[in-house]
Amino acid sequence: MDQSNENSSVSGSELFPSSDVLSRLAVSESGFVFDPASGHNFTVNETGLVLLRLLLKEPRLDQILETLRDEFDADPRDIERDVIEFVSALRENVGA
Amino acid sequence: MSIIDATVAITGMNAKPDNPGPGLAVARCLREAPDFKGRIIGLGYDALDPGLYLDDYCDASYLLPYPSAGDDALLDQLQMIQQHEQIDILLPCLDAELPGMVRLLPALKEMGFKTFLPTSEQLRLRNKDRLPELAEMAGINCPEIKAITQAGFFYKCQEEGWSYPLVVKGLFYGAYIVHSADEAADAFRKIAAEWGFPVLVQTMVKGEEYNLTAVGDGEGNLLGPVMMKKMAVTDKGKAWSGISIDDQPLLDASAALAKAIKWRGPLEVEVMRDQQGHYQLIEINPRFPAWIYLSVGVGRNLPLTLLQLATGRKPTAFSKTKAGVLFIRYAVENIVPIAEFESVVMQGGRNMSTVSGTDNKE
């Protein structure tokens, strides 16, 4: 049984920063991210940039994981763990 | 576009790197405003105030007597300066001089100075010891604050529910974070010696500092708000670098404050934001901050707005709030010939205009 599939039934809405917060972020091609409300800035790597763009487009954890599984050749459990870690760091950076 | 061709006197030329007064930054804003073509007269209290010697910003400079010298000494000096320079508008930029300037408004008006200042009551309301009252009027939170006159308070304050660390503050300037009664008593003595009584004690608020500057029109409106998050500070906690932001809750809270007391003139609102994103009001300063040049950076020249209001003009429309504009302050050595310094020390100013109608009479 695929453990990650079982966990990914979570929609993600409770893990992700709110769509208001995500939509206000200024995300540049270089991976530099600026939050105009809090004044915080942080950087993300290439994979983080892909994930951030997915979050902006589709804030559902199961669908994001599916897209990432298709795009990256990695263990699905690692992908899910990395996504949750990333989202947690993102919440800290945007204070949401 | 209505060009302002006037002579403007600006105080607070003490642009020291670790804790600069706002005057020089205000002068810089005006100098770079296409709508301003007038002269700028820099006013300072110390012959070593850097702004007094910067010709790019000040056409002439003068010393003022310290507030402790009394109202008459200030009026005499302003009268002398007025005879030389025919000043149209006076922009005080320091907290400590505001109560005196407001008290002397009728005399200043008679001398020909236009101003755009808060009333005495508005000034009292934003006093640090009355912040909780004002915060309640505006519906925002505020840390507990108490005015004290004896250092003994710090040795028994825990019985009254206070706990360290605390912030010990002067009524106008100065703030120390203290972690024990001995440290607090030491800070109390330093502040009392420099700024007098009462000394204020405030509960420590943990979080990030955010500031807003704007001009109150005196009718309850906040004009041209510019918001900033400090990115780096000096040893004295002053902004060394900051970034403009666009935060609706901070704007709403500040607008509520301005509306509650119908603030008139420039102001700076200082708040702390805790980890939950809630604001606590820390201070309201009745003048522009030293980082006011950021207002030019975001396309809202607030000193020009103030000048427009002081001269009865309609303020220029403001551009949309621009977040993500940084300032990074730096220190520069200005080379000053000894004759210039001598002029300030001995004559009380430099580049002084000849008094009209009194020269070449003999």
Interface residues (C-beta under 8 A of the other chain):
Chain A: A26 F34 P36 A37 S38 G39 H40 N41 G95 A96
Chain B: E208 Y210 M228 K229 M231 I243 S244 I245 D246 D247 Q248 R273 Q275 G277 A323 G324
